[in-house]
Amino acid sequence: MCGRFSLISSAAALEAFFELAELERHEPRYNIAPTQPLLMVMSGDGSTLQPGQNMADRRAVFVRWGLLPSWVKDPDDFPLLINARSETAISKASFRAPMRNRRTLIPASGFYEWQREGREKLQAFWVRPRGGGLVAFAGLMDTWAAKDGAEIDTGAILTTSANTAISDIHHRMPVVIKPQDFERWLDCRTQEPRHVKDLFEPVEPDFFEAIPVSDSVNKVANIGPELQQRVEPAPLKQPDAEQDKPDDDQMSLF
């Protein structure tokens, strides 16, 4: 699904692609993992664009990757929700409120995925837009408040079924939001979840390219550009449908 991804573009490129008013200096990140800071793009007021508001009112914020619903009493007893299945996010208790009120865009340069046979990892892939550049994943955000009043913003990546180009590697992939759909996706005032369900379709097969890479990406401590260097791939095998069933709300890490 999506357990690791990368964001290596400059602050200037991010500002231009997402039409941000301003973004502080951004360092390249080659191996973003759950519980780490996750950059999200929101509409200007944190939930929606008002009529006549300029697109430059979008803002970027950092949240913890791993959504924690606001209603959770004890976070230690709640699973880490790094992904949300788009097919059920509207109805699932954990994602229903964020789907209605706090939809976001997640800037990425691409994501990593493992091709498996059952539980055996066969080959890691760096999946990026064909030719490079930026992509926006659909995101959800929520804020959890502790008893002492401390608040933590958290988020998850929405996923969908893999397209034909990725399905030999994995059965799930992130939901991609195209620039022409940014405003509609972020507009939580006039666009209800049912109005944006059409955006959950898998991106066209030629949008991404999958580059075989080493298994070094599996270690969080590895954060250099060498993670994205092409290697000689292991022979691909078709995933076993019985052994590789999707999880209910999220995917485990690799």
C-alpha positions as CSV (number, residue, x, y, z in Angstrom):
1,M,0.0,0.0,0.0
2,C,2.1,2.9,1.2
3,G,4.5,2.4,4.1
4,R,7.4,4.5,2.9
5,F,7.7,7.4,0.5
6,S,10.0,10.3,-0.5
7,L,9.8,14.0,-0.9
8,I,13.0,15.4,-2.5
9,S,11.7,18.5,-4.4
10,S,12.8,22.0,-3.4
11,A,10.7,24.5,-1.4
12,A,10.3,26.6,-4.6
13,A,9.1,23.6,-6.6
14,L,6.6,22.7,-3.9
15,E,5.3,26.3,-3.7
16,A,4.8,26.4,-7.5
17,F,3.1,23.0,-7.8
18,F,0.7,23.4,-4.9
19,E,0.3,27.2,-5.3
20,L,1.4,27.9,-1.8
21,A,1.9,31.4,-0.5
22,E,5.1,30.5,1.3
23,L,7.0,27.5,2.5
24,E,9.9,27.4,4.8
25,R,13.1,25.8,3.7
26,H,12.6,22.1,2.9
27,E,15.3,19.5,3.0
28,P,15.1,16.4,0.7
29,R,13.7,13.4,2.4
30,Y,14.4,10.0,0.8
31,N,12.8,7.6,3.3
32,I,9.8,9.0,5.1
33,A,8.4,6.5,7.6
34,P,5.4,6.3,9.9
35,T,5.4,8.4,13.1
36,Q,7.7,10.8,11.3
37,P,6.7,14.4,10.3
38,L,4.4,14.4,7.3
39,L,4.0,17.5,5.1
40,M,0.3,18.2,4.3
41,V,-1.2,21.0,2.2
42,M,-4.5,22.4,3.4
43,S,-6.8,25.1,2.3
44,G,-6.3,28.5,3.7
45,D,-8.5,28.3,6.8
46,G,-7.6,24.7,7.6
47,S,-10.7,23.1,6.1
48,T,-11.9,24.8,3.0
49,L,-11.4,27.6,0.5
50,Q,-14.0,30.4,0.8
51,P,-15.7,31.7,-2.4
52,G,-13.3,34.1,-4.1
53,Q,-10.3,33.1,-2.0
54,N,-7.0,32.9,-3.8
55,M,-5.4,29.6,-4.3
56,A,-2.2,31.0,-2.7
57,D,-4.1,30.9,0.6
58,R,-3.2,27.2,0.7
59,R,-0.8,26.5,3.5
60,A,1.6,23.6,4.4
61,V,1.7,22.0,7.8
62,F,3.6,19.2,9.4
63,V,1.7,16.4,11.2
64,R,2.6,13.0,12.6
65,W,2.2,10.2,10.0
66,G,-0.2,7.9,11.7
67,L,-3.8,9.2,12.1
68,L,-5.2,9.3,15.7
69,P,-8.9,10.1,15.7
70,S,-10.0,12.9,18.0
71,W,-12.3,10.6,20.0
72,V,-9.6,8.2,21.0
73,K,-9.1,8.1,24.8
74,D,-5.8,6.2,25.1
75,P,-3.5,6.4,22.1
76,D,-1.4,3.6,23.5
77,D,-4.4,1.2,22.9
78,F,-5.1,2.4,19.4
79,P,-3.4,1.1,16.2
80,L,-1.2,3.3,14.0
81,L,-3.4,4.2,11.0
82,I,-0.9,5.2,8.3
83,N,-3.3,4.4,5.4
84,A,-7.0,4.7,4.9
85,R,-8.8,2.6,2.3
86,S,-10.7,5.0,0.1
87,E,-13.5,2.5,-0.5
88,T,-14.5,2.5,3.1
89,A,-13.1,5.8,4.5
90,I,-16.5,7.6,4.3
91,S,-18.1,5.0,6.6
92,K,-15.3,4.0,8.9
93,A,-15.4,5.6,12.4
94,S,-11.7,6.4,12.3
95,F,-11.9,8.4,9.0
96,R,-15.5,9.6,8.7
97,A,-14.9,13.0,10.3
98,P,-11.6,13.8,8.5
99,M,-13.2,12.8,5.2
100,R,-15.9,15.3,5.8
101,N,-13.9,18.1,7.4
102,R,-10.1,17.8,6.9
103,R,-9.1,16.5,3.5
104,T,-5.5,17.4,2.6
105,L,-2.9,16.9,-0.1
106,I,0.4,15.1,0.6
107,P,3.3,16.2,-1.5
108,A,5.5,13.3,-2.7
109,S,8.2,12.5,-5.2
110,G,7.1,8.9,-5.2
111,F,6.6,5.9,-2.9
112,Y,8.3,2.6,-2.1
113,E,6.7,-0.8,-2.4
114,W,7.7,-4.4,-2.0
115,Q,6.7,-7.2,-4.4
116,R,6.1,-10.3,-2.3
117,E,5.3,-13.9,-2.5
118,G,3.2,-14.5,0.6
119,R,5.2,-13.0,3.4
120,E,8.5,-13.2,1.6
121,K,9.9,-10.0,0.3
122,L,11.1,-10.5,-3.2
123,Q,12.0,-7.0,-4.6
124,A,11.7,-3.4,-3.4
125,F,10.6,-0.8,-6.0
126,W,10.8,3.0,-6.1
127,V,7.6,4.1,-7.7
128,R,7.7,7.7,-9.1
129,P,5.9,9.8,-11.6
130,R,7.2,8.9,-15.1
131,G,10.1,11.2,-15.7
132,G,10.2,12.5,-12.1
133,G,8.6,15.5,-10.6
134,L,6.0,15.9,-7.9
135,V,2.7,14.1,-7.2
136,A,-0.1,14.8,-4.7
137,F,-1.5,11.9,-2.6
138,A,-4.9,12.3,-1.0
139,G,-4.6,12.7,2.7
140,L,-6.7,12.9,5.8
141,M,-5.9,14.9,9.0
142,D,-7.3,14.8,12.5
143,T,-6.2,16.5,15.8
144,W,-6.1,14.5,19.1
145,A,-6.2,16.3,22.4
146,A,-4.7,14.9,25.6
147,K,-6.3,15.4,29.0
148,D,-3.8,18.2,29.8
149,G,-4.9,20.1,26.7
150,A,-1.9,19.2,24.6
151,E,-2.8,18.7,20.9
152,I,-1.2,16.6,18.2
153,D,-2.0,16.8,14.5
154,T,-1.9,13.4,12.7
155,G,-2.6,12.2,9.2
156,A,-3.0,9.2,6.9
157,I,-2.7,8.5,3.2
158,L,-5.7,7.4,1.3
159,T,-5.2,4.3,-0.9
160,T,-7.0,2.6,-3.8
161,S,-6.7,-0.6,-5.8
162,A,-3.5,-0.7,-7.9
163,N,-3.6,0.0,-11.6
164,T,-2.4,-2.5,-14.2
165,A,1.1,-1.2,-14.1
166,I,1.5,-1.6,-10.3
167,S,-0.7,-4.6,-9.6
168,D,2.1,-7.1,-10.3
169,I,4.0,-5.5,-7.4
170,H,1.2,-4.8,-5.0
171,H,-2.6,-4.8,-5.0
172,R,-2.9,-1.2,-3.4
173,M,-1.5,2.2,-4.2
174,P,-1.9,5.8,-3.0
175,V,-4.8,7.9,-4.3
176,V,-3.4,10.5,-6.7
177,I,-5.1,13.9,-6.8
178,K,-4.3,15.8,-10.0
179,P,-3.7,19.6,-9.9
180,Q,-7.0,20.3,-11.7
181,D,-8.8,18.6,-8.8
182,F,-6.9,20.2,-5.9
183,E,-9.6,22.8,-5.2
184,R,-12.4,20.4,-5.2
185,W,-10.7,17.9,-3.0
186,L,-9.7,20.5,-0.4
187,D,-13.1,22.2,-0.4
188,C,-14.8,20.6,2.6
189,R,-17.5,23.2,2.8
190,T,-19.3,22.7,-0.5
191,Q,-17.9,19.3,-1.5
192,E,-19.1,16.4,0.6
193,P,-17.3,13.1,0.6
194,R,-19.8,11.7,-1.9
195,H,-19.0,14.5,-4.3
196,V,-15.3,13.5,-4.4
197,K,-15.5,9.7,-4.6
198,D,-14.7,9.8,-8.3
199,L,-11.2,11.0,-7.4
200,F,-10.5,7.6,-5.8
201,E,-10.0,5.8,-9.1
202,P,-6.5,4.4,-9.7
203,V,-4.3,6.8,-11.7
204,E,-3.7,5.9,-15.4
205,P,-1.2,3.0,-15.9
206,D,1.4,5.2,-17.6
207,F,1.5,7.8,-14.8
208,F,4.1,6.0,-12.6
209,E,7.2,4.0,-13.4
210,A,8.5,1.3,-11.0
211,I,12.3,1.2,-10.5
212,P,13.8,-1.8,-8.8
213,V,15.9,-0.7,-5.8
214,S,17.8,-2.4,-3.0
215,D,16.2,-3.5,0.2
216,S,18.1,-0.7,2.1
217,V,14.9,1.3,2.2
218,N,13.5,-1.2,4.7
219,K,15.7,0.4,7.4
220,V,14.5,3.7,8.7
221,A,18.1,4.8,9.4
222,N,18.9,4.8,5.7
223,I,18.0,8.2,4.3
224,G,20.3,8.9,1.4
225,P,19.7,9.3,-2.4
226,E,21.3,5.8,-3.0
227,L,17.9,4.3,-1.9
228,Q,16.5,5.3,-5.3
229,Q,19.3,3.9,-7.5
230,R,18.3,1.2,-9.9
231,V,19.5,-2.4,-9.2
232,E,19.1,-5.7,-11.0
233,P,15.6,-6.8,-10.1
234,A,14.7,-10.2,-8.7
235,P,12.4,-12.3,-11.0
236,L,8.8,-11.0,-10.5
237,K,6.0,-13.4,-9.4
238,Q,2.3,-12.9,-9.4
239,P,1.1,-12.1,-5.8
240,D,-0.9,-14.9,-4.2
241,A,-4.5,-13.5,-3.7
242,E,-5.1,-15.7,-0.7
243,Q,-1.9,-14.8,1.0
244,D,-1.8,-11.1,0.2
245,K,-5.2,-10.0,1.3
246,P,-5.7,-6.2,2.1
247,D,-5.9,-5.1,5.7
248,D,-9.0,-3.4,7.1
249,D,-7.8,0.1,7.6
250,Q,-4.1,0.2,6.8
251,M,-1.0,-1.7,5.6
252,S,1.8,-2.8,7.9
253,L,5.3,-1.7,7.0
254,F,6.8,-3.7,4.3
